[in-house]
Amino acid sequence: MLKSLSTTVFICFFAHGFSYAQEIVFCSNYDSKGEPVGASNTWNLDEKGGYVYVLFYNHNKRIKSKKLILNIRKKSGNIYRNYEKRAMEIQSNRTWALLDYQFTEAGNYKCTVQDYEGKELAMNDLTIILKTRTEPENEQNPPTINHQQNRVLHKDPDRSYYNAKTIFCRSIVNMVPTNTGSVFKAGELSVEVVNDRPLYTDTMIVDVFKKGFETEKYPIYVTSKNFWIDGSLESAYFSLNLNETGEYKVICYNRRSQTISQGYVTIR
């Protein structure tokens, strides 16, 4: 009987510990280590809604999946109904993932992070309150996006904002690309993205795809990367390692997943 009780206690302890091995945090900002800033489960947003960072924290353990799925459900009556699913990009060897999500409707939400096989990794609840025009400002209210001093952006560019080009080169010296081209030997490349006005994002998301055999499409996923950039500048640059021969498409997005530019490069 004692052995059975001990086993039961161990199983309960293990299950409880596992449920907290990963977690979802809703926050206004984050640092370079993925630590949340301004975390809360209740948010006051403008009458038209606003953005909240959804941060998946794996407690210093590397996330093995290349992508995670954020499943958002909204409460309707006594039931949480499916609302939206979004992919969360993960950089190599990173212990956390992030999605800057726009909430436009008030209500109670349940957010679940899953791997690509459908396994649930973490879950948390969130309440969104939308302000009305007559609502007075109150410092005791939950955090509001409009008053986040740490947010870099306060208004998002529309989809026609970007007129950027992608430049591939061997290196960038004094902010100037050298040995530019579209065909390179395998190895590390430098990539510069140049817009005709400030990039207006603090994060650049990069997806790389490889061209398929006997097709004009690029169906082969290679890698995804996130880079922190200075959004007040008109250009940004980063490095890519392409070690296999072939033709590649490189797509760059802002933190709202709006396309900034795309370019093509061949590795021989």
C-alpha positions, 0 to 999 in steps of 0.5 A: 500500500505504501509503495502504491501511494509513493508511486501515485505521489511521484506520478502526480509530482511528475505530471505537475512539474511537466505542466510547468516545463514550458509556459506561455507569457503575454507581455509588452516587450522582451529582452535578448534572452527571451525574458518577458517585460510587462507580463500580464494576462489582462490587457486594455487595448485601443477601441480598434485593438492592438498587438500583444507579444505571445512568448513561448518560454522553454526554460533554457531548454532548446526547442527541437521543432523548427516551427510551433503552432499557436492555437487561439480559442475564444470563449463563446458562452461556456465554450472556447471555440477555435479562433485562429492558428498561427505559426511561431518561428524559432531561431536555431538553438533558441529556447523561446519563440515569439509571435506579435499577435493583433487582437481586435476583439474583446473577450476571453481567450485560451492560447495553446502552443503545439508542435507540428505533430499536434502535441500540446506544450503549454497553455494560458488564458488571456483577457482582452478589454477594448477601450471606448472613447469615453473611458478615462485614463487610469494608471491602475488599469491593466497594461495598455499598448499605447503606453508601452514606452519600450515598444519600438513601433506605434503604428504598422506600415500597410502592405504597400509600404515596402519597396525593398531590394535584396542584395547578396554579397560575400561581405559588408565593409563599412555598411557597403556590400562588396563582391555582390552577385547572384551566383556564389560558392557554398559557404557564408553569404552576407545579405543586405535588405535596402528599402527606400524609407525606414524599415520600421520594424525591430525584428526581421524574419527570414525564410529560405526555400530551395528550388525543386527538381524540374520545377520553377517553384521553391517547395523545399524549406531550408531554414528560418531566422529572426534578426533584431534590427534598427527599424529607423534605418532604411537598410539591414543586413545579416548572414546566411550559411548555404552549403548545398548547391542549388537555387534559393529564394530568400524572403524577408518579413517584418515582425507582423509577417508582412513581406519586405523583400525577396531575392534569389541566389544560386549556390554552385 
